Amino acid sequence: MTIFFGLLLGVVVGSTLGLIGAGGAILAVPGLVAILGLSATAATTSSTIIVGSAALAGALRRRNTGTVDVKIGLTFSAIGIFGNFLGTLLLRVIPENLIMIIFALLMFGAGYAMCCRENPQTTAEKPKWHLVLIAATFVGILTGLLGIGGGFLIVPALILFLKVPTKVAAGTSLVAITANSLIAFVLRYEFWNQIPVAEVAVFTISAISASLILTPVAGKLNAKAMQKIFSVVIVLVAIYTLLSNFN
């Protein structure tokens, strides 16, 4: 039964990454905790594999579409390495239920961003590298602590601070998510033994498959409508996560 739920969760995560280029781990981690019964540490560590693999698949799928800037994606991730390291250190000292409460609060923010915030537009201004440093470091901390790729923050940061065209930002974010997830996974080496290999393998394969199948469809759908649908799901999961950990 856990294998089946792992398959189902993978499809949801891969679909989210494939369609909007963000939001995968926001759903993956609570699902791993609530449905597969993993600890917060095991779930966030497993998430780096699942989301990183699905993001890589999505980026490769888009590579010939002109909507992926690998150099910028890797640069953003490299700038956030210190934040990733700091987040991993915090993981070792923050209680697990508090980690999940932080995660739930972040989900509310992600849900609001997907639903209510207007997509930023590029301007003729020069790139703002000092703001890129702040954004990349913050995303790195979230990846290191919570095991998320941070796509819902990376996309607007790429558009506003690095002047990446809107249609390229989602694909480029997948590159940054892949690199962020890989760095976080390596830094969490001491938690590798907590990963349920079979369940995570099924989860990862289904997430990759869904991402590959749906990525080409993304350009044909109403992006804003898709974001609103996923935002509702995220808020509902956030409420459940918050109530579960307060109890």
C-alpha positions, 0 to 999 in steps of 0.5 A, spaced: 500 500 500 505 504 501 508 503 494 501 505 491 501 511 495 508 513 493 506 512 486 501 517 487 505 522 490 510 522 485 505 523 480 502 529 483 509 532 485 512 531 477 505 534 475 507 540 479 514 541 476 512 539 469 506 544 469 509 550 473 516 549 474 515 549 482 512 547 488 514 539 488 517 538 494 512 543 497 507 537 496 512 531 497 515 532 504 508 532 507 506 526 503 512 523 505 510 524 513 503 523 513 502 517 508 509 514 508 510 515 515 517 518 515 520 522 520 521 530 518 529 528 517 527 522 513 522 526 508 526 532 507 532 528 505 528 523 501 525 529 497 532 532 495 532 525 491 525 526 488 524 533 487 531 534 484 530 528 479 524 530 477 526 537 476 532 534 472 528 530 467 523 537 466 530 541 464 532 536 460 525 535 456 525 543 455 533 543 453 531 544 445 525 549 447 529 555 448 526 556 455 532 553 459 538 558 461 543 553 464 548 558 466 544 562 470 540 556 473 547 553 475 549 560 477 543 562 482 544 555 485 552 556 486 551 563 490 546 559 494 551 554 497 553 557 503 545 558 505 544 550 503 550 549 508 547 553 513 540 550 512 543 543 513 546 545 520 539 548 522 536 541 521 541 538 526 538 542 532 531 544 530 526 539 533 522 535 528 515 538 529 518 545 529 521 543 522 514 541 520 510 547 523 515 552 519 514 547 513 506 549 513 507 556 514 512 556 508 506 552 504 501 558 506 506 563 503 507 559 497 500 558 496 499 565 496 504 567 491 501 562 486 494 564 487 494 571 488 501 574 486 501 577 479 507 574 475 513 579 475 515 582 468 522 583 466 524 591 465 530 594 461 534 595 468 541 591 469 541 585 473 541 586 481 546 582 484 546 584 491 538 582 491 540 575 487 545 574 493 540 575 498 534 571 494 539 565 492 542 564 500 535 564 502 533 559 497 539 555 499 537 555 507 530 553 505 533 547 501 538 545 506 533 545 512 526 543 509 529 539 503 525 543 497 528 546 491 525 553 492 522 554 485 516 558 487 521 563 490 527 562 484 522 564 478 520 571 481 527 572 483 530 570 476 525 575 473 526 581 477 533 580 479 536 577 473 532 580 468 530 573 465 524 573 460 518 570 464 517 564 459 525 562 460 524 563 468 520 556 469 525 552 465 531 555 468 528 554 475 528 547 474 536 547 473 537 551 479 532 546 483 536 540 480 543 543 483 540 545 490 537 538 491 544 535 489 547 539 494 543 538 499 543 531 498 550 531 499 550 535 505 545 530 508 550 524 508 549 522 515 541 521 514 542 517 508 540 511 512 533 513 513 531 513 506 526 508 504 529 506 498 523 502 495 518 507 496 523 513 494 525 509 488 517 508 486 516 516 488 522 518 484 520 514 477 513 516 477 515 523 479 520 523 473 515 520 468 509 525 470 514 531 469 516 528 462 509 527 460 506 534 462 512 539 461 510 539 453 503 541 455 505 546 460 505 551 454 499 550 452 495 551 458 493 557 462 499 558 467 495 562 472 489 557 472 494 552 474 497 555 479 491 557 482 489 550 482 495 548 485 495 553 490 488 550 493 491 544 494 498 546 497 493 550 502 489 544 504 495 540 505 498 546 509 492 546 514 493 539 515 500 539 516 500 545 521 494 541 525 498 535 525 504 538 528 500 542 533 497 536 536 
